[in-house]
Amino acid sequence: MKDNELKPCPFCGTDPTIDHLLGDNNCVERWVITCHGIHCPAFQVTVIEYDEQDAIEAWNRRIK
């Protein structure tokens, strides 16, 4: 697995999505990773970080 590759959700195995969000006037950015598994107990649970790599690392450290 590459350092920048997202692991599946540890609860349901669904592939998460990663989005780059910009705040007001494009001055504050966030990286948001979300599980969209409909029957997942972690549905819509997110990881939010200011740096893309930090977000990926935080998501990939998650455990049940």
PQR file of N, CA, C, O and H, with PARSE charges and radii, in Angstrom:
ATOM      1  N   MET A   1       0.843  -1.176   0.000 -0.4000 1.5000
ATOM      2  CA  MET A   1       0.000   0.000   0.000 -0.0000 2.0000
ATOM      3  C   MET A   1       0.892   1.244   0.000  0.5500 1.7000
ATOM      4  O   MET A   1       1.854   1.333   0.762 -0.5500 1.4000
ATOM      5  N   LYS A   2       0.562   2.177  -0.846 -0.4000 1.5000
ATOM      6  CA  LYS A   2       1.295   3.429  -0.913 -0.0000 2.0000
ATOM      7  C   LYS A   2       0.913   4.302   0.280  0.5500 1.7000
ATOM      8  O   LYS A   2      -0.160   4.137   0.860 -0.5500 1.4000
ATOM      9  H   LYS A   2      -0.220   2.104  -1.466  0.4000 1.0000
ATOM     10  N   ASP A   3       1.802   5.235   0.644 -0.4000 1.5000
ATOM     11  CA  ASP A   3       1.554   6.127   1.780 -0.0000 2.0000
ATOM     12  C   ASP A   3       0.306   6.974   1.591  0.5500 1.7000
ATOM     13  O   ASP A   3      -0.334   7.348   2.574 -0.5500 1.4000
ATOM     14  H   ASP A   3       2.674   5.369   0.173  0.4000 1.0000
ATOM     15  N   ASN A   4      -0.053   7.283   0.353 -0.4000 1.5000
ATOM     16  CA  ASN A   4      -1.193   8.167   0.114 -0.0000 2.0000
ATOM     17  C   ASN A   4      -2.446   7.402  -0.309  0.5500 1.7000
ATOM     18  O   ASN A   4      -3.382   7.993  -0.847 -0.5500 1.4000
ATOM     19  H   ASN A   4       0.467   6.979  -0.445  0.4000 1.0000
ATOM     20  N   GLU A   5      -2.465   6.094  -0.069 -0.4000 1.5000
ATOM     21  CA  GLU A   5      -3.620   5.274  -0.442 -0.0000 2.0000
ATOM     22  C   GLU A   5      -4.520   5.080   0.778  0.5500 1.7000
ATOM     23  O   GLU A   5      -4.045   4.725   1.857 -0.5500 1.4000
ATOM     24  H   GLU A   5      -1.704   5.614   0.368  0.4000 1.0000
ATOM     25  N   LEU A   6      -5.822   5.317   0.601 -0.4000 1.5000
ATOM     26  CA  LEU A   6      -6.785   5.148   1.686 -0.0000 2.0000
ATOM     27  C   LEU A   6      -7.150   3.682   1.866  0.5500 1.7000
ATOM     28  O   LEU A   6      -7.398   2.968   0.895 -0.5500 1.4000
ATOM     29  H   LEU A   6      -6.208   5.605  -0.276  0.4000 1.0000
ATOM     30  N   LYS A   7      -7.181   3.243   3.114 -0.4000 1.5000
ATOM     31  CA  LYS A   7      -7.660   1.906   3.426 -0.0000 2.0000
ATOM     32  C   LYS A   7      -9.185   1.933   3.393  0.5500 1.7000
ATOM     33  O   LYS A   7      -9.786   2.990   3.582 -0.5500 1.4000
ATOM     34  H   LYS A   7      -6.979   3.823   3.904  0.4000 1.0000
ATOM     35  N   PRO A   8      -9.823   0.777   3.154 -0.5600 1.5000
ATOM     36  CA  PRO A   8     -11.289   0.711   3.242  0.2800 2.0000
ATOM     37  C   PRO A   8     -11.736   1.012   4.675  0.5500 1.7000
ATOM     38  O   PRO A   8     -10.933   0.963   5.607 -0.5500 1.4000
ATOM     39  N   CYS A   9     -13.011   1.320   4.839 -0.4000 1.5000
ATOM     40  CA  CYS A   9     -13.572   1.565   6.163 -0.0000 2.0000
ATOM     41  C   CYS A   9     -13.354   0.320   7.027  0.5500 1.7000
ATOM     42  O   CYS A   9     -13.639  -0.791   6.580 -0.5500 1.4000
ATOM     43  H   CYS A   9     -13.663   1.359   4.082  0.4000 1.0000
ATOM     44  N   PRO A  10     -12.855   0.485   8.258 -0.5600 1.5000
ATOM     45  CA  PRO A  10     -12.611  -0.685   9.107  0.2800 2.0000
ATOM     46  C   PRO A  10     -13.897  -1.353   9.607  0.5500 1.7000
ATOM     47  O   PRO A  10     -13.845  -2.457  10.148 -0.5500 1.4000
ATOM     48  N   PHE A  11     -15.036  -0.702   9.434 -0.4000 1.5000
ATOM     49  CA  PHE A  11     -16.308  -1.258   9.897 -0.0000 2.0000
ATOM     50  C   PHE A  11     -17.047  -2.027   8.818  0.5500 1.7000
ATOM     51  O   PHE A  11     -17.612  -3.087   9.085 -0.5500 1.4000
ATOM     52  H   PHE A  11     -15.078   0.196   8.994  0.4000 1.0000
ATOM     53  N   CYS A  12     -17.047  -1.489   7.574 -0.4000 1.5000
ATOM     54  CA  CYS A  12     -17.870  -2.121   6.533 -0.0000 2.0000
ATOM     55  C   CYS A  12     -17.083  -2.493   5.272  0.5500 1.7000
ATOM     56  O   CYS A  12     -17.601  -3.215   4.421 -0.5500 1.4000
ATOM     57  H   CYS A  12     -16.588  -0.628   7.357  0.4000 1.0000
ATOM     58  N   GLY A  13     -15.856  -2.019   5.139 -0.4000 1.5000
ATOM     59  CA  GLY A  13     -15.051  -2.354   3.973 -0.0000 2.0000
ATOM     60  C   GLY A  13     -15.290  -1.474   2.760  0.5500 1.7000
ATOM     61  O   GLY A  13     -14.674  -1.680   1.715 -0.5500 1.4000
ATOM     62  H   GLY A  13     -15.435  -1.432   5.830  0.4000 1.0000
ATOM     63  N   THR A  14     -16.186  -0.484   2.888 -0.4000 1.5000
ATOM     64  CA  THR A  14     -16.470   0.427   1.779 -0.0000 2.0000
ATOM     65  C   THR A  14     -15.270   1.347   1.542  0.5500 1.7000
ATOM     66  O   THR A  14     -14.599   1.765   2.485 -0.5500 1.4000
ATOM     67  H   THR A  14     -16.686  -0.317   3.737  0.4000 1.0000
ATOM     68  N   ASP A  15     -15.013   1.652   0.279 -0.4000 1.5000
ATOM     69  CA  ASP A  15     -13.952   2.606  -0.039 -0.0000 2.0000
ATOM     70  C   ASP A  15     -14.426   4.010   0.320  0.5500 1.7000
ATOM     71  O   ASP A  15     -15.488   4.432  -0.137 -0.5500 1.4000
ATOM     72  H   ASP A  15     -15.558   1.312  -0.487  0.4000 1.0000
ATOM     73  N   PRO A  16     -13.658   4.743   1.130 -0.5600 1.5000
ATOM     74  CA  PRO A  16     -14.056   6.088   1.512  0.2800 2.0000
ATOM     75  C   PRO A  16     -13.778   7.086   0.396  0.5500 1.7000
ATOM     76  O   PRO A  16     -13.109   6.772  -0.588 -0.5500 1.4000
ATOM     77  N   THR A  17     -14.302   8.287   0.569 -0.4000 1.5000
ATOM     78  CA  THR A  17     -14.007   9.368  -0.369 -0.0000 2.0000
ATOM     79  C   THR A  17     -13.164  10.410   0.347  0.5500 1.7000
ATOM     80  O   THR A  17     -13.250  10.566   1.565 -0.5500 1.4000
ATOM     81  H   THR A  17     -14.845   8.543   1.368  0.4000 1.0000
ATOM     82  N   ILE A  18     -12.349  11.121  -0.421 -0.4000 1.5000
ATOM     83  CA  ILE A  18     -11.564  12.219   0.124 -0.0000 2.0000
ATOM     84  C   ILE A  18     -11.907  13.471  -0.674  0.5500 1.7000
ATOM     85  O   ILE A  18     -11.913  13.463  -1.905 -0.5500 1.4000
ATOM     86  H   ILE A  18     -12.279  10.994  -1.410  0.4000 1.0000
ATOM     87  N   ASP A  19     -12.191  14.538   0.050 -0.4000 1.5000
ATOM     88  CA  ASP A  19     -12.566  15.799  -0.589 -0.0000 2.0000
ATOM     89  C   ASP A  19     -11.692  16.923  -0.052  0.5500 1.7000
ATOM     90  O   ASP A  19     -11.329  16.942   1.124 -0.5500 1.4000
ATOM     91  H   ASP A  19     -12.186  14.544   1.050  0.4000 1.0000
ATOM     92  N   HIS A  20     -11.368  17.845  -0.924 -0.4000 1.5000
ATOM     93  CA  HIS A  20     -10.600  19.035  -0.573 -0.0000 2.0000
ATOM     94  C   HIS A  20     -11.582  20.192  -0.495  0.5500 1.7000
ATOM     95  O   HIS A  20     -12.193  20.557  -1.500 -0.5500 1.4000
ATOM     96  H   HIS A  20     -11.663  17.829  -1.880  0.4000 1.0000
ATOM     97  N   LEU A  21     -11.738  20.768   0.681 -0.4000 1.5000
ATOM     98  CA  LEU A  21     -12.693  21.847   0.894 -0.0000 2.0000
ATOM     99  C   LEU A  21     -11.967  23.146   1.172  0.5500 1.7000
ATOM    100  O   LEU A  21     -10.978  23.172   1.904 -0.5500 1.4000
ATOM    101  H   LEU A  21     -11.242  20.472   1.497  0.4000 1.0000
ATOM    102  N   LEU A  22     -12.455  24.212   0.593 -0.4000 1.5000
ATOM    103  CA  LEU A  22     -11.905  25.539   0.846 -0.0000 2.0000
ATOM    104  C   LEU A  22     -12.922  26.358   1.613  0.5500 1.7000
ATOM    105  O   LEU A  22     -14.116  26.306   1.318 -0.5500 1.4000
ATOM    106  H   LEU A  22     -13.259  24.191  -0.002  0.4000 1.0000
ATOM    107  N   GLY A  23     -12.457  27.114   2.595 -0.4000 1.5000
ATOM    108  CA  GLY A  23     -13.339  27.956   3.386 -0.0000 2.0000
ATOM    109  C   GLY A  23     -13.605  29.290   2.712  0.5500 1.7000
ATOM    110  O   GLY A  23     -13.368  29.455   1.515 -0.5500 1.4000
ATOM    111  H   GLY A  23     -11.488  27.156   2.834  0.4000 1.0000
ATOM    112  N   ASP A  24     -14.091  30.221   3.481 -0.4000 1.5000
ATOM    113  CA  ASP A  24     -14.389  31.563   2.975 -0.0000 2.0000
ATOM    114  C   ASP A  24     -13.152  32.177   2.330  0.5500 1.7000
ATOM    115  O   ASP A  24     -12.053  32.106   2.880 -0.5500 1.4000
ATOM    116  H   ASP A  24     -14.284  30.087   4.453  0.4000 1.0000
ATOM    117  N   ASN A  25     -13.339  32.767   1.181 -0.4000 1.5000
ATOM    118  CA  ASN A  25     -12.264  33.429   0.433 -0.0000 2.0000
ATOM    119  C   ASN A  25     -11.095  32.497   0.120  0.5500 1.7000
ATOM    120  O   ASN A  25      -9.968  32.947  -0.090 -0.5500 1.4000
ATOM    121  H   ASN A  25     -14.232  32.825   0.735  0.4000 1.0000
ATOM    122  N   ASN A  26     -11.380  31.182   0.091 -0.4000 1.5000
ATOM    123  CA  ASN A  26     -10.362  30.174  -0.229 -0.0000 2.0000
ATOM    124  C   ASN A  26      -9.154  30.241   0.695  0.5500 1.7000
ATOM    125  O   ASN A  26      -8.051  29.874   0.290 -0.5500 1.4000
ATOM    126  H   ASN A  26     -12.295  30.817   0.262  0.4000 1.0000
ATOM    127  N   CYS A  27      -9.341  30.705   1.932 -0.4000 1.5000
ATOM    128  CA  CYS A  27      -8.185  30.897   2.806 -0.0000 2.0000
ATOM    129  C   CYS A  27      -7.949  29.742   3.781  0.5500 1.7000
ATOM    130  O   CYS A  27      -6.820  29.548   4.233 -0.5500 1.4000
ATOM    131  H   CYS A  27     -10.237  31.004   2.260  0.4000 1.0000
ATOM    132  N   VAL A  28      -8.975  28.984   4.109 -0.4000 1.5000
ATOM    133  CA  VAL A  28      -8.800  27.865   5.040 -0.0000 2.0000
ATOM    134  C   VAL A  28      -9.188  26.588   4.317  0.5500 1.7000
ATOM    135  O   VAL A  28     -10.334  26.422   3.899 -0.5500 1.4000
ATOM    136  H   VAL A  28      -9.891  29.142   3.742  0.4000 1.0000
ATOM    137  N   GLU A  29      -8.233  25.695   4.173 -0.4000 1.5000
ATOM    138  CA  GLU A  29      -8.552  24.452   3.482 -0.0000 2.0000
ATOM    139  C   GLU A  29      -8.588  23.295   4.461  0.5500 1.7000
ATOM    140  O   GLU A  29      -7.913  23.304   5.490 -0.5500 1.4000
ATOM    141  H   GLU A  29      -7.302  25.830   4.512  0.4000 1.0000
ATOM    142  N   ARG A  30      -9.385  22.305   4.121 -0.4000 1.5000
ATOM    143  CA  ARG A  30      -9.514  21.089   4.915 -0.0000 2.0000
ATOM    144  C   ARG A  30      -9.544  19.901   3.959  0.5500 1.7000
ATOM    145  O   ARG A  30      -9.990  20.014   2.817 -0.5500 1.4000
ATOM    146  H   ARG A  30      -9.934  22.297   3.285  0.4000 1.0000
ATOM    147  N   TRP A  31      -9.073  18.784   4.437 -0.4000 1.5000
ATOM    148  CA  TRP A  31      -9.193  17.518   3.723 -0.0000 2.0000
ATOM    149  C   TRP A  31     -10.145  16.661   4.540  0.5500 1.7000
ATOM    150  O   TRP A  31      -9.922  16.442   5.731 -0.5500 1.4000
ATOM    151  H   TRP A  31      -8.711  18.692   5.365  0.4000 1.0000
ATOM    152  N   VAL A  32     -11.198  16.177   3.910 -0.4000 1.5000
ATOM    153  CA  VAL A  32     -12.250  15.437   4.596 -0.0000 2.0000
ATOM    154  C   VAL A  32     -12.359  14.043   3.980  0.5500 1.7000
ATOM    155  O   VAL A  32     -12.507  13.903   2.766 -0.5500 1.4000
ATOM    156  H   VAL A  32     -11.380  16.354   2.943  0.4000 1.0000
ATOM    157  N   ILE A  33     -12.284  13.019   4.821 -0.4000 1.5000
ATOM    158  CA  ILE A  33     -12.433  11.635   4.376 -0.0000 2.0000
ATOM    159  C   ILE A  33     -13.688  11.085   5.034  0.5500 1.7000
ATOM    160  O   ILE A  33     -13.863  11.203   6.247 -0.5500 1.4000
ATOM    161  H   ILE A  33     -12.163  13.133   5.808  0.4000 1.0000
ATOM    162  N   THR A  34     -14.564  10.479   4.229 -0.4000 1.5000
ATOM    163  CA  THR A  34     -15.870  10.042   4.711 -0.0000 2.0000
ATOM    164  C   THR A  34     -16.193   8.634   4.231  0.5500 1.7000
ATOM    165  O   THR A  34     -15.898   8.275   3.091 -0.5500 1.4000
ATOM    166  H   THR A  34     -14.421  10.383   3.244  0.4000 1.0000
ATOM    167  N   CYS A  35     -16.807   7.834   5.115 -0.4000 1.5000
ATOM    168  CA  CYS A  35     -17.360   6.530   4.733 -0.0000 2.0000
ATOM    169  C   CYS A  35     -18.802   6.762   4.306  0.5500 1.7000
ATOM    170  O   CYS A  35     -19.547   7.469   4.984 -0.5500 1.4000
ATOM    171  H   CYS A  35     -17.047   8.126   6.041  0.4000 1.0000
ATOM    172  N   HIS A  36     -19.199   6.167   3.178 -0.4000 1.5000
ATOM    173  CA  HIS A  36     -20.567   6.305   2.681 -0.0000 2.0000
ATOM    174  C   HIS A  36     -21.305   4.974   2.645  0.5500 1.7000
ATOM    175  O   HIS A  36     -22.296   4.834   1.928 -0.5500 1.4000
ATOM    176  H   HIS A  36     -18.594   5.592   2.627  0.4000 1.0000
ATOM    177  N   GLY A  37     -20.827   3.986   3.418 -0.4000 1.5000
ATOM    178  CA  GLY A  37     -21.502   2.687   3.468 -0.0000 2.0000
ATOM    179  C   GLY A  37     -22.854   2.825   4.141  0.5500 1.7000
ATOM    180  O   GLY A  37     -22.922   3.166   5.321 -0.5500 1.4000
ATOM    181  H   GLY A  37     -20.022   4.100   4.000  0.4000 1.0000
ATOM    182  N   ILE A  38     -23.924   2.566   3.417 -0.4000 1.5000
ATOM    183  CA  ILE A  38     -25.289   2.794   3.902 -0.0000 2.0000
ATOM    184  C   ILE A  38     -25.589   2.048   5.204  0.5500 1.7000
ATOM    185  O   ILE A  38     -26.218   2.608   6.102 -0.5500 1.4000
ATOM    186  H   ILE A  38     -23.869   2.289   2.458  0.4000 1.0000
ATOM    187  N   HIS A  39     -25.154   0.811   5.317 -0.4000 1.5000
ATOM    188  CA  HIS A  39     -25.454   0.014   6.507 -0.0000 2.0000
ATOM    189  C   HIS A  39     -24.296  -0.019   7.489  0.5500 1.7000
ATOM    190  O   HIS A  39     -24.258  -0.856   8.390 -0.5500 1.4000
ATOM    191  H   HIS A  39     -24.643   0.356   4.588  0.4000 1.0000
ATOM    192  N   CYS A  40     -23.363   0.885   7.312 -0.4000 1.5000
ATOM    193  CA  CYS A  40     -22.168   0.924   8.147 -0.0000 2.0000
ATOM    194  C   CYS A  40     -22.456   1.662   9.455  0.5500 1.7000
ATOM    195  O   CYS A  40     -23.109   2.705   9.443 -0.5500 1.4000
ATOM    196  H   CYS A  40     -23.393   1.565   6.580  0.4000 1.0000
ATOM    197  N   PRO A  41     -21.973   1.128  10.590 -0.5600 1.5000
ATOM    198  CA  PRO A  41     -22.159   1.849  11.851  0.2800 2.0000
ATOM    199  C   PRO A  41     -21.381   3.165  11.877  0.5500 1.7000
ATOM    200  O   PRO A  41     -21.648   4.027  12.715 -0.5500 1.4000
ATOM    201  N   ALA A  42     -20.434   3.321  10.977 -0.4000 1.5000
ATOM    202  CA  ALA A  42     -19.650   4.558  10.913 -0.0000 2.0000
ATOM    203  C   ALA A  42     -20.089   5.430   9.740  0.5500 1.7000
ATOM    204  O   ALA A  42     -19.347   6.324   9.331 -0.5500 1.4000
ATOM    205  H   ALA A  42     -20.218   2.621  10.297  0.4000 1.0000
ATOM    206  N   PHE A  43     -21.277   5.188   9.191 -0.4000 1.5000
ATOM    207  CA  PHE A  43     -21.772   5.953   8.043 -0.0000 2.0000
ATOM    208  C   PHE A  43     -21.637   7.448   8.315  0.5500 1.7000
ATOM    209  O   PHE A  43     -22.065   7.953   9.354 -0.5500 1.4000
ATOM    210  H   PHE A  43     -21.879   4.462   9.522  0.4000 1.0000
ATOM    211  N   GLN A  44     -21.038   8.133   7.366 -0.4000 1.5000
ATOM    212  CA  GLN A  44     -20.822   9.572   7.435 -0.0000 2.0000
ATOM    213  C   GLN A  44     -19.819   9.989   8.508  0.5500 1.7000
ATOM    214  O   GLN A  44     -19.696  11.182   8.786 -0.5500 1.4000
ATOM    215  H   GLN A  44     -20.691   7.723   6.522  0.4000 1.0000
ATOM    216  N   VAL A  45     -19.102   9.051   9.117 -0.4000 1.5000
ATOM    217  CA  VAL A  45     -18.034   9.420  10.040 -0.0000 2.0000
ATOM    218  C   VAL A  45     -16.880   9.952   9.212  0.5500 1.7000
ATOM    219  O   VAL A  45     -16.526   9.380   8.181 -0.5500 1.4000
ATOM    220  H   VAL A  45     -19.203   8.082   8.891  0.4000 1.0000
ATOM    221  N   THR A  46     -16.307  11.030   9.662 -0.4000 1.5000
ATOM    222  CA  THR A  46     -15.278  11.678   8.860 -0.0000 2.0000
ATOM    223  C   THR A  46     -13.998  11.897   9.637  0.5500 1.7000
ATOM    224  O   THR A  46     -13.976  11.916  10.868 -0.5500 1.4000
ATOM    225  H   THR A  46     -16.595  11.495  10.499  0.4000 1.0000
ATOM    226  N   VAL A  47     -12.934  12.060   8.872 -0.4000 1.5000
ATOM    227  CA  VAL A  47     -11.652  12.525   9.387 -0.0000 2.0000
ATOM    228  C   VAL A  47     -11.423  13.862   8.716  0.5500 1.7000
ATOM    229  O   VAL A  47     -11.524  13.963   7.494 -0.5500 1.4000
ATOM    230  H   VAL A  47     -12.951  12.045   7.872  0.4000 1.0000
ATOM    231  N   ILE A  48     -11.117  14.888   9.489 -0.4000 1.5000
ATOM    232  CA  ILE A  48     -10.892  16.225   8.945 -0.0000 2.0000
ATOM    233  C   ILE A  48      -9.522  16.711   9.399  0.5500 1.7000
ATOM    234  O   ILE A  48      -9.226  16.743  10.593 -0.5500 1.4000
ATOM    235  H   ILE A  48     -11.035  14.806  10.483  0.4000 1.0000
ATOM    236  N   GLU A  49      -8.704  17.082   8.444 -0.4000 1.5000
ATOM    237  CA  GLU A  49      -7.361  17.594   8.742 -0.0000 2.0000
ATOM    238  C   GLU A  49      -7.045  18.748   7.804  0.5500 1.7000
ATOM    239  O   GLU A  49      -7.702  18.926   6.778 -0.5500 1.4000
ATOM    240  H   GLU A  49      -8.944  17.055   7.474  0.4000 1.0000
ATOM    241  N   TYR A  50      -6.040  19.525   8.161 -0.4000 1.5000
ATOM    242  CA  TYR A  50      -5.606  20.642   7.332 -0.0000 2.0000
ATOM    243  C   TYR A  50      -4.675  20.200   6.201  0.5500 1.7000
ATOM    244  O   TYR A  50      -4.515  20.914   5.211 -0.5500 1.4000
ATOM    245  H   TYR A  50      -5.506  19.380   8.994  0.4000 1.0000
ATOM    246  N   ASP A  51      -4.071  19.037   6.351 -0.4000 1.5000
ATOM    247  CA  ASP A  51      -3.109  18.530   5.366 -0.0000 2.0000
ATOM    248  C   ASP A  51      -3.609  17.192   4.812  0.5500 1.7000
ATOM    249  O   ASP A  51      -4.090  16.347   5.566 -0.5500 1.4000
ATOM    250  H   ASP A  51      -4.202  18.458   7.155  0.4000 1.0000
ATOM    251  N   GLU A  52      -3.495  17.005   3.511 -0.4000 1.5000
ATOM    252  CA  GLU A  52      -4.000  15.778   2.881 -0.0000 2.0000
ATOM    253  C   GLU A  52      -3.335  14.538   3.462  0.5500 1.7000
ATOM    254  O   GLU A  52      -4.024  13.577   3.804 -0.5500 1.4000
ATOM    255  H   GLU A  52      -3.104  17.692   2.898  0.4000 1.0000
ATOM    256  N   GLN A  53      -2.027  14.539   3.577 -0.4000 1.5000
ATOM    257  CA  GLN A  53      -1.323  13.361   4.075 -0.0000 2.0000
ATOM    258  C   GLN A  53      -1.695  13.076   5.530  0.5500 1.7000
ATOM    259  O   GLN A  53      -1.811  11.913   5.918 -0.5500 1.4000
ATOM    260  H   GLN A  53      -1.467  15.320   3.299  0.4000 1.0000
ATOM    261  N   ASP A  54      -1.883  14.122   6.341 -0.4000 1.5000
ATOM    262  CA  ASP A  54      -2.313  13.923   7.731 -0.0000 2.0000
ATOM    263  C   ASP A  54      -3.693  13.278   7.785  0.5500 1.7000
ATOM    264  O   ASP A  54      -3.941  12.412   8.624 -0.5500 1.4000
ATOM    265  H   ASP A  54      -1.788  15.066   6.026  0.4000 1.0000
ATOM    266  N   ALA A  55      -4.590  13.694   6.897 -0.4000 1.5000
ATOM    267  CA  ALA A  55      -5.932  13.116   6.850 -0.0000 2.0000
ATOM    268  C   ALA A  55      -5.872  11.637   6.484  0.5500 1.7000
ATOM    269  O   ALA A  55      -6.538  10.811   7.108 -0.5500 1.4000
ATOM    270  H   ALA A  55      -4.388  14.397   6.216  0.4000 1.0000
ATOM    271  N   ILE A  56      -5.080  11.308   5.481 -0.4000 1.5000
ATOM    272  CA  ILE A  56      -4.941   9.910   5.044 -0.0000 2.0000
ATOM    273  C   ILE A  56      -4.358   9.061   6.168  0.5500 1.7000
ATOM    274  O   ILE A  56      -4.849   7.964   6.436 -0.5500 1.4000
ATOM    275  H   ILE A  56      -4.539  11.979   4.974  0.4000 1.0000
ATOM    276  N   GLU A  57      -3.319   9.558   6.822 -0.4000 1.5000
ATOM    277  CA  GLU A  57      -2.698   8.805   7.915 -0.0000 2.0000
ATOM    278  C   GLU A  57      -3.672   8.611   9.079  0.5500 1.7000
ATOM    279  O   GLU A  57      -3.713   7.535   9.676 -0.5500 1.4000
ATOM    280  H   GLU A  57      -2.920  10.449   6.604  0.4000 1.0000
ATOM    281  N   ALA A  58      -4.455   9.644   9.405 -0.4000 1.5000
ATOM    282  CA  ALA A  58      -5.436   9.523  10.489 -0.0000 2.0000
ATOM    283  C   ALA A  58      -6.500   8.498  10.149  0.5500 1.7000
ATOM    284  O   ALA A  58      -6.870   7.682  10.994 -0.5500 1.4000
ATOM    285  H   ALA A  58      -4.421  10.518   8.920  0.4000 1.0000
ATOM    286  N   TRP A  59      -7.001   8.530   8.911 -0.4000 1.5000
ATOM    287  CA  TRP A  59      -8.014   7.556   8.481 -0.0000 2.0000
ATOM    288  C   TRP A  59      -7.451   6.144   8.546  0.5500 1.7000
ATOM    289  O   TRP A  59      -8.108   5.236   9.056 -0.5500 1.4000
ATOM    290  H   TRP A  59      -6.702   9.193   8.224  0.4000 1.0000
ATOM    291  N   ASN A  60      -6.261   5.957   8.044 -0.4000 1.5000
ATOM    292  CA  ASN A  60      -5.681   4.624   7.965 -0.0000 2.0000
ATOM    293  C   ASN A  60      -5.314   4.053   9.338  0.5500 1.7000
ATOM    294  O   ASN A  60      -5.107   2.845   9.454 -0.5500 1.4000
ATOM    295  H   ASN A  60      -5.727   6.695   7.630  0.4000 1.0000
ATOM    296  N   ARG A  61      -5.228   4.885  10.379 -0.4000 1.5000
ATOM    297  CA  ARG A  61      -4.948   4.410  11.746 -0.0000 2.0000
ATOM    298  C   ARG A  61      -6.218   3.976  12.462  0.5500 1.7000
ATOM    299  O   ARG A  61      -6.135   3.362  13.526 -0.5500 1.4000
ATOM    300  H   ARG A  61      -5.397   5.866  10.285  0.4000 1.0000
ATOM    301  N   ARG A  62      -7.379   4.271  11.916 -0.4000 1.5000
ATOM    302  CA  ARG A  62      -8.637   3.951  12.587 -0.0000 2.0000
ATOM    303  C   ARG A  62      -8.797   2.441  12.772  0.5500 1.7000
ATOM    304  O   ARG A  62      -8.411   1.645  11.916 -0.5500 1.4000
ATOM    305  H   ARG A  62      -7.446   4.769  11.052  0.4000 1.0000
ATOM    306  N   ILE A  63      -9.366   2.079  13.893 -0.4000 1.5000
ATOM    307  CA  ILE A  63      -9.660   0.665  14.165 -0.0000 2.0000
ATOM    308  C   ILE A  63     -11.089   0.558  14.657  0.5500 1.7000
ATOM    309  O   ILE A  63     -11.697   1.558  15.039 -0.5500 1.4000
ATOM    310  H   ILE A  63      -9.679   2.725  14.589  0.4000 1.0000
ATOM    311  N   LYS A  64     -11.621  -0.640  14.648 -0.4000 1.5000
ATOM    312  CA  LYS A  64     -12.988  -0.873  15.131 -0.0000 2.0000
ATOM    313  C   LYS A  64     -13.087  -0.622  16.604  0.5500 1.7000
ATOM    314  O   LYS A  64     -14.163  -0.768  17.184 -0.5500 1.4000
ATOM    315  H   LYS A  64     -11.127  -1.452  14.338  0.4000 1.0000
TER
END
